[in-house]
Amino acid sequence: GVLNIVSRFQKTRDHVVVCGYSSVAESILDELQERGVEYLVIDDRPDMIDYLRGKGDDVMLGDPTRRETLSQANLAGAQAVIAAFDSDSVNTLVVMTARELRESGQDTQFRIIARVEDEENVEKVRHIGIDEVISPSTLGGRMMAAKVVESGRG
């Protein structure tokens, strides 16, 4: 199974590599499915891999902070890599590794997107040279506040 996934994704183009399964990652996967975008989930927890495989997701057990793991996911052919773990520090390591691979490879134009929960870390992660930093809790809070303000103007 694992070799089949790696082999298939070595030939795949324009897929998205999602590193770390979390509630945010679940929303990402739902959106990618709705849009018909192929994706590969990489996680280092065997129980999570079993769960996702049972749902029919393409998954790979591995540590996405390691170059070898990300290389197996064919980042050169991917449109993006998303670091979606619940941990800002793990996500930072994932994006640093992805950036290293992008800078050292040929024809590696994939985007790098990181989930960051702690507002203090947003600028730090932005400075390491990635394409997008998203803070779901900050975005959610701002959206809820905007709804309150908008509804009060009725």
C-alpha positions, 0 to 999 in steps of 0.5 A, a space after each residue: 500500500 505505502 509503495 503504491 501511494 508513493 509510486 502513484 504520487 511520483 507521477 501525479 501533478 498539481 496535487 496538494 500535500 497536507 502535512 498533519 491531520 487535525 480539525 483544520 486539515 479535515 476542513 482543508 481535505 473537504 474543500 480539496 475533495 469538493 474542488 476535485 483536487 488530488 491530495 496526499 496526507 502525511 502524518 506521523 501517527 499510525 492510528 491517524 493514518 489507519 483512520 484516514 485510510 479507512 475513510 479512503 484518503 491517500 495517506 503516507 506515514 512519515 515525519 514531514 519535517 524530514 526531507 526524505 519524507 517530503 521528497 517521497 510526496 513529489 513536491 516538485 509536481 505538487 501545487 502546494 504543501 500545507 503544514 496543518 498540524 496543531 503545533 506551530 513549532 512542528 508546522 514551522 519545521 515542516 515549512 522550513 524543510 519544504 522551503 529547503 527542498 523548493 530552493 534546492 530543486 528544479 522546477 519546484 514552484 509549489 506554494 508553501 502554506 502554514 497554519 499558525 495558531 499563536 498570533 505572536 508566531 505569525 510574523 516569525 513564520 512569515 519571515 522564513 520565506 513562505 507564501 502564506 501564513 493562515 491563523 484559523 483562530 484569528 480569522 474565525 474571531 475576526 469573522 465572528 466580530 464582523 458578523 456582530 458589527 454587521 448585524 448591529 447596523 441593520 
